[in-house]
Structures are given as C-alpha cells and as structure tokens.
Amino acid sequence: MEEMFVLGFFVIVVGIPVAGGIAYSAFERWLKHKEKMSARMATDTAEKAAQYAAHTERLEQRVRVLERIVTDKGIDVADEIERLRDRPLN
C-alpha cells in the first residue's frame, strides 16, 4: 500500500511536471515555426504585390501611348508604331 502511495506521489510530483515541460517546449517550437512561416508568407506576398504594381504601371504606360497615337490626328500611325517597337522597354 505504501509502495502505491510512493509511486503515485512520484508520478504527481515528477511525471506530470516533466510531461508538461516537454509539451510546453514542443508547443513553443511549433509556435516559432508558425511565426517564421507567417513572416515568409508576408514577404512573398509583398514581393508579388510589387511585381504586379510594376507590371500594371508598364501596361498603363503602353495604354497611354496607344491613346496618344489614336487621338493625335497629325501623326502617321504606322510610323509611330514602328518607332515605338524599336524603343527599348524599361
């Protein structure tokens, strides 16, 4: 009977805190991993947003050029298109 008491006492005093410490350590590692993944995802999203913004700006510039060509009646459209083809893109 006394041996059961000692074993129960040992489990309560030593076993539960050790198991809790191990579980807490595993939770901290998992949480750090999630934070790193979240930061990486935020960085990737910001990079993609910058790429989309740059692409949109290039498209807007091209549309402005086309609008200018179409609306300007004094320019020979074919010559203007050829000049724009030869011009390097940014």
N, C-alpha and C positions, 0 to 999 in steps of 0.2 A: 504494500500500500504506500509506504513511504517512497519507494522507488518510482511509483507512478506520479507522486507529488513532485519529486525532483525532476523527473522528465518533463512534466507539464510546465513547471516553473522555468526550466531551461528553454523550452520551446517558446514560451511567452516572453521571457527576458532577452533571449539571444536570437532565436529563429525569426520571429516576426520583425524586429528592427533590421536584421540583416536582409531579409527578403524585401522589406520596404525600401531600404537603401539601394538595393540592386534595381528595383523597379523605378525608383526616382532617377537614378543615373541613366537608365535606358530611356526614360521619358525626356530627360534633358538633351540627350544626343539626338533623339527623334525631332525635338523642337528646334534645335540648332540646324539640323538638316533641312527642315521645312523653311526656316528663315533664309538659308542660303538659296534654296530653290526659288523662293519668292523674290529675292533680290535679283537673281539671274533672269527670271521671267520679266521683271520690271525693266531691266537693262535691254533685253531683247525687244520688248515692246517699244521702248523709246527709240531704239535704232530703226525699227521698222517704220515707226511714225515719221522719223526724219527722212527716211528713204522715200516714203510716199509723198511727203511735202515737197521734196526736191523734184520728184517726177511730175507732180501736179504743177509746179512752177514752170518746168520746161514745156509742158503741154499748154499752159496758159500763154507763154511767150509765142509758141507756134500759132495758136489761135489768133493772137493779136496781129501777127504778121499776115496771116491769111485774110483777116478782116481788113487790114490796111490795103492789101493788094486788090481785094474785091471792091472796096469802096472808092479807091483812088482812080478816077477815070482817065487821068493823064499818063498812066504808066502802061507800057506794053506788058501784059500779064505773063506771057511766055518768057520774056527776057528776065523779068523779076524772079520767076520761079527758078530759072536756071542759075541766076546769081545766088539765090538762097541755098540751092543744092550744093554749090561749090563752097559755101561758107561753113567753116568748122563749127560743130556744136560745142557748147560749154561743158 
